[in-house]
Amino acid sequence: MTRTAKKLLIIGLVWPEPTSSAAGTRMIQLINLFLRKGYQITFASAASKSDFSYDFSDIGVTEQEIKLNDESFNAFLKTLNPSIVMFDRFMVEEQYGWRVQQECPDAIRILDTEDLHFLRNARQQSDKKQTEIDLFSDTAKRELAAILRCDLSLVISEVEMKILGETFRIDSALLYYLPFLENEITTNIVKNWIPYEDRADFVFIGNFLHEPNWNTVQVLKTKIWPALRKKLPGVNLNIYGSYATQKVLQLNNKNEKFFIRGRAVNAQQTIAQHRILLAPIQFGAGVKGKFIDAMQVGTPSVTTSIGAEAMRRPLDWNGFIEDDLDNFIEKAVLLYQDKAAWFLAQQNGIEIINERYSALKFSDDFISLVEKIDLPAHRRKNFIGQILNHHTAQSTKYMSLWIEEKNKK
């Protein structure tokens, strides 16, 4: 059935910070997509704002502070009566999904996974313990339950689509591949890029609250840079990222030309000044926003299979993919010194953005699907989801109600 009331409620785990993380950028892209399609949008979160939280007032999005485990959220839902509710990551669906089901049963419930948390955690544990990857964790049970309870889940990586479909047998009707929604790179944009000769140094960038980024900096510091700087004396490695703690800052070493620069005011402008992005990522999931930013400003990169897994196929990478650290170092030297190889890598990045991440290729089809969902029929086919939404299976609901009552005393 086609819906006429175009009200979207987004419940955020945090207030988006597009200058701090790829997750923040992704959320703003989704919001802008729905705005262009004529939706009235309310963004709600129980988190505290920071100085870097996105200012929604400029784009006409209503902000709403909400409370965890509090019946005031139910009253807010009743008044707003949205036609679509989007949960920002599975933890938010656990906290608020049952209240949405109770107060707005006819609203489409969409889960934006950001990345599969259970996959990232499993890879992190595998890297830490040097064991085989075990996907069948308690986190996986929670995240998959949230996916099954929702009407549609947005997945940013085709690799993750495959894992959900083949390993866990999630019905494809519940999943939707929606990558980053980027502006295409035009010839005019390319003309304004900083040329090879005017760029210097290596760069890494990432939010330090994200464990894969902190791990990557440690790999750069201890395993990559000691050998790489000997091969390229006079070249610096500049590390940028928000929320750098003391353990990050203490890695700064002028004599080693290893610099912790802190938060980048503008990620793309910062990356554009440098010749190569280095990202020996050892574990993680989803799509890495740092590579999107690098390709958008013509900066080639050297990374690992995990770093590039969601982005390159079937196209060539905008640089090199190496899991062996010695090979990684050699390819970084080659890409830094060889202008022809550097330029070819830059062209590959243009193709990846324009072929795999152009907003024009995804936006209309996604909104059309959402607006044409026959919700009763759709939910009948997802009977496992109905079971999980049934009150006897909702431990999160009763834990929340218990906390709510406890808070009243």
C-alpha positions in Angstrom: 0.0 0.0 0.0 1.1 3.6 -0.7 1.4 5.9 2.3 0.5 9.6 2.1 1.7 10.7 5.6 5.4 11.3 5.1 6.7 11.5 8.6 10.0 9.9 9.5 11.2 9.5 13.1 14.9 8.6 13.4 16.0 7.4 16.9 19.8 7.9 17.2 22.2 6.1 19.4 24.1 9.4 19.4 23.6 12.8 17.8 25.4 12.6 14.5 28.9 14.0 14.2 29.8 13.9 10.4 33.2 15.5 11.1 34.0 12.7 13.6 32.9 9.5 12.1 31.7 7.7 8.9 28.5 6.7 10.9 27.7 10.4 11.3 28.2 11.0 7.6 26.0 8.1 6.7 23.2 9.3 8.9 23.3 12.8 7.4 23.2 11.2 3.9 20.1 9.2 4.8 18.4 12.3 6.3 19.1 14.4 3.2 17.7 11.6 1.0 14.4 11.6 2.9 14.3 15.4 2.9 14.6 15.5 -0.9 11.7 13.1 -1.1 9.5 15.4 0.9 9.5 13.8 4.4 9.1 15.6 7.6 11.9 14.4 9.8 12.3 14.3 13.6 15.6 13.1 15.0 15.5 11.9 18.6 18.2 10.7 20.9 18.8 10.1 24.6 22.5 10.9 24.2 24.1 14.1 25.2 25.2 16.5 22.5 28.8 17.5 21.9 30.3 20.6 20.4 30.5 18.6 17.1 27.0 17.4 16.9 25.3 18.3 13.6 23.0 21.3 13.6 19.7 20.2 12.2 18.1 23.6 12.4 19.7 24.6 9.1 18.0 21.8 7.2 14.5 21.8 8.8 14.8 18.6 10.8 13.1 18.7 14.2 15.3 17.7 17.2 13.8 15.8 20.2 15.6 14.8 23.4 14.2 11.6 24.8 14.8 9.5 27.8 15.7 5.8 28.2 13.3 3.5 29.9 10.7 6.2 30.3 7.0 6.3 29.4 7.3 9.9 28.2 8.7 8.4 24.9 5.4 6.6 24.4 3.5 9.9 24.7 5.9 11.5 22.3 5.3 8.7 19.8 1.5 8.9 20.0 1.6 12.6 19.3 4.1 12.4 16.4 2.5 9.3 14.9 5.3 8.7 12.3 4.7 6.6 9.2 8.3 5.4 9.3 10.6 4.8 12.3 14.3 4.3 11.7 16.6 2.8 14.4 20.2 3.9 14.4 21.9 0.5 15.1 20.5 -2.6 16.7 21.0 -1.4 20.3 18.5 1.4 19.7 15.9 -1.1 18.3 16.3 -3.1 21.5 15.6 -0.1 23.6 12.8 1.5 21.7 11.4 -1.1 19.2 8.8 -2.6 21.5 7.5 0.9 22.4 7.2 1.8 18.7 5.4 -1.5 18.0 3.0 -0.8 20.9 2.2 2.8 20.0 2.6 2.9 16.2 1.9 -0.6 15.0 1.4 0.6 11.4 4.7 2.4 11.1 7.4 0.8 9.0 10.3 -0.1 11.2 13.7 0.3 9.5 17.0 -0.7 11.1 20.2 1.1 9.8 22.8 -1.4 10.8 25.8 0.9 10.0 27.9 -2.2 10.0 27.4 -5.6 11.5 28.6 -5.2 15.0 28.8 -9.0 15.6 31.1 -9.4 12.6 33.4 -6.6 13.7 33.5 -8.0 17.3 34.2 -11.5 16.0 37.1 -10.3 13.9 38.5 -8.3 16.8 38.4 -11.3 19.1 40.0 -13.4 16.4 42.8 -10.9 15.9 43.4 -10.5 19.7 43.4 -14.3 20.5 44.8 -15.5 17.1 41.9 -17.9 16.7 39.4 -18.7 14.0 36.6 -16.2 13.5 33.4 -17.3 15.4 30.3 -15.4 14.2 27.9 -17.3 16.4 28.1 -15.1 19.4 25.5 -13.5 21.8 26.0 -10.2 20.0 25.0 -12.0 16.8 21.9 -13.3 18.4 20.9 -9.8 19.6 21.7 -8.1 16.3 19.9 -10.7 14.2 16.9 -10.6 16.5 16.7 -6.9 15.9 16.9 -7.4 12.1 14.1 -10.0 12.3 11.9 -7.8 14.4 12.2 -4.9 11.8 10.5 -4.7 8.5 13.6 -3.7 6.6 17.3 -3.5 7.5 19.8 -1.3 5.7 23.1 -3.0 5.0 26.1 -1.0 3.8 28.3 -3.9 2.5 27.6 -6.6 0.0 29.9 -8.9 2.0 27.6 -8.4 5.0 24.5 -9.0 2.8 26.1 -12.4 1.8 26.8 -13.3 5.4 23.3 -12.5 6.5 21.8 -14.4 3.6 24.0 -17.4 3.4 25.3 -18.0 6.9 22.2 -17.0 8.8 19.5 -17.5 6.2 17.9 -14.1 6.7 15.1 -13.6 4.1 16.3 -11.2 1.4 13.0 -9.4 1.7 14.1 -8.1 5.1 17.5 -6.7 3.8 18.3 -3.8 1.6 21.8 -3.0 0.3 22.2 0.8 0.6 25.8 1.9 0.5 27.2 5.4 1.1 25.3 7.9 -1.2 28.0 10.0 -2.8 28.1 12.8 -5.4 29.7 11.6 -8.6 33.3 12.8 -9.3 33.1 15.0 -12.4 35.9 16.2 -14.7 35.6 19.7 -13.2 36.1 18.3 -9.7 39.2 16.4 -10.9 40.7 19.6 -12.4 40.7 21.2 -9.0 42.4 18.4 -7.2 45.9 19.0 -5.7 48.4 17.5 -8.1 50.9 14.8 -7.2 53.8 17.2 -7.1 52.1 19.5 -4.6 51.3 16.8 -2.1 53.5 15.4 0.6 53.6 12.8 3.4 51.4 9.9 4.4 48.1 10.2 6.3 45.8 8.1 8.4 42.5 9.3 9.8 39.8 7.8 12.0 37.7 8.2 15.1 39.6 6.9 18.1 36.5 5.7 19.9 36.4 3.1 17.2 38.7 0.2 18.2 39.8 -0.8 14.7 41.2 2.7 14.2 43.2 2.6 17.4 44.5 -0.8 16.5 45.5 0.4 13.0 47.5 3.3 14.5 49.3 0.8 16.7 50.2 -1.3 13.7 51.5 1.8 11.9 53.5 2.9 14.9 55.2 -0.4 15.7 55.2 -2.5 12.5 54.9 -0.2 9.4 56.5 3.2 10.1 59.9 2.0 11.6 60.7 0.4 8.2 58.9 2.8 5.9 60.5 6.0 7.2 64.0 4.5 6.6 63.0 3.9 3.0 61.6 7.4 2.6 63.7 9.7 4.9 62.2 13.2 5.2 58.6 12.0 4.8 56.1 12.3 7.6 53.2 10.2 8.8 50.3 12.4 10.0 47.6 10.8 12.2 44.3 12.6 12.4 41.2 11.6 14.4 38.6 12.8 16.8 38.6 11.8 20.5 42.3 11.1 20.8 43.0 10.0 24.4 46.3 10.3 26.2 47.3 6.8 25.0 47.0 8.0 21.5 48.7 11.4 22.0 51.7 9.9 23.7 52.6 8.1 20.4 53.5 11.5 18.9 57.2 11.5 18.1 58.9 14.4 16.2 62.2 12.6 15.8 60.4 9.6 14.2 58.3 12.0 12.0 55.2 10.3 13.5 52.7 13.0 14.3 49.4 12.8 16.1 47.5 15.8 14.7 44.2 15.4 16.5 40.8 16.2 15.0 40.6 17.2 11.4 38.2 20.2 10.9 37.4 18.9 7.4 38.4 15.3 6.6 38.5 15.6 2.9 40.5 18.8 2.8 43.0 17.2 5.2 43.4 14.0 3.2 43.7 16.0 0.0 47.0 17.6 1.2 48.7 14.3 1.4 50.0 11.9 -1.2 49.0 8.5 0.3 46.5 7.3 2.8 47.9 4.3 4.8 45.4 2.0 6.5 46.7 -1.4 7.5 43.3 -2.3 9.1 43.4 -5.7 10.9 39.7 -6.1 11.7 36.4 -4.3 11.3 33.3 -4.4 9.2 31.2 -2.2 6.9 32.6 0.4 4.6 35.4 2.7 5.7 34.5 6.3 5.3 38.2 7.3 5.2 38.5 5.6 1.8 35.4 7.3 0.4 36.9 10.7 1.5 40.2 9.8 0.0 38.7 8.9 -3.4 36.6 12.0 -3.4 39.8 14.1 -3.3 42.0 11.9 -5.4 44.2 10.5 -2.7 45.3 6.9 -3.4 45.6 4.4 -0.5 47.4 1.2 0.7 45.2 -1.0 2.8 44.4 -4.6 3.7 41.8 -7.1 2.5 39.7 -6.3 5.5 40.0 -2.6 4.7 38.9 -2.9 1.1 36.6 -5.9 1.3 33.3 -4.0 0.9 34.3 -1.5 -1.7 36.5 -2.7 -4.5 34.9 -5.7 -6.3 34.7 -6.0 -9.2 36.8 -2.9 -9.8 40.6 -2.3 -9.2 41.5 -0.6 -5.9 42.7 3.0 -5.8 46.2 1.9 -4.8 47.3 -1.5 -3.3 45.8 -4.1 -1.1 48.4 -6.0 0.9 48.0 -8.2 4.0 51.7 -9.0 4.3 53.3 -6.1 6.1 56.6 -6.3 4.2 54.7 -6.1 0.9 52.5 -3.3 2.4 55.6 -1.2 3.0 57.1 -1.9 -0.5 53.8 -0.9 -2.2 53.6 2.3 -0.1 57.1 3.2 -1.3 56.2 2.5 -4.9 52.9 4.4 -4.8 54.6 7.4 -3.1 57.5 7.6 -5.6 55.9 6.5 -8.9 53.7 9.2 -10.4 52.3 6.9 -13.1 51.2 4.3 -10.6 49.8 7.0 -8.3 47.8 8.6 -11.2 46.4 5.2 -12.2 45.3 4.5 -8.6 43.6 7.9 -8.5 41.6 7.0 -11.7 40.6 3.7 -10.1 39.2 5.7 -7.1 37.1 7.8 -9.5 35.6 4.7 -11.0 34.8 3.1 -7.6 32.9 6.2 -6.4 31.0 6.8 -9.7 30.1 3.1 -10.3 29.5 1.8 -6.8 28.5 4.8 -4.6 26.7 7.3 -6.8 23.6 8.5 -5.0 21.8 8.6 -8.3 22.0 4.8 -8.6 20.3 4.0 -5.3 18.2 6.8 -3.9 15.0 6.6 -6.0 14.8 2.8 -5.9 15.1 2.7 -2.1 12.4 5.3 -1.4 10.1 3.6 -4.0 10.5 0.3 -2.2 9.8 1.8 1.2 6.7 3.6 0.0 5.3 0.6 -1.7 5.7 -2.0 1.1 2.4 -3.8 1.7 3.0 -4.0 5.5 0.5 -6.7 6.5 1.6 -9.0 3.7 5.2 -8.2 4.3 4.9 -9.1 8.0 3.0 -12.3 7.4 5.9 -13.6 5.4 8.2 -12.8 8.4 6.6 -15.0 11.0 9.9 -15.5 12.9 9.8 -11.7 13.3 6.3 -11.8 14.7 7.4 -14.5 17.2 10.2 -12.2 18.4 7.9 -9.3 18.6 5.4 -11.3 20.7 5.3 -10.2 24.3 6.6 -13.5 25.7 9.8 -13.2 23.7 10.6 -9.6 24.6 13.0 -9.6 27.5 14.2 -6.1 26.6 10.7 -4.8 27.0 10.3 -6.1 30.5 13.8 -5.1 31.6 13.0 -1.6 30.4 9.6 -1.6 32.3 11.4 -2.8 35.4 13.9 0.0 35.2 11.1 2.5 34.5 9.3 1.4 37.7 12.5 1.4 39.7 13.3 5.0 38.6 9.9 6.2 39.9 10.8 5.2 43.4 
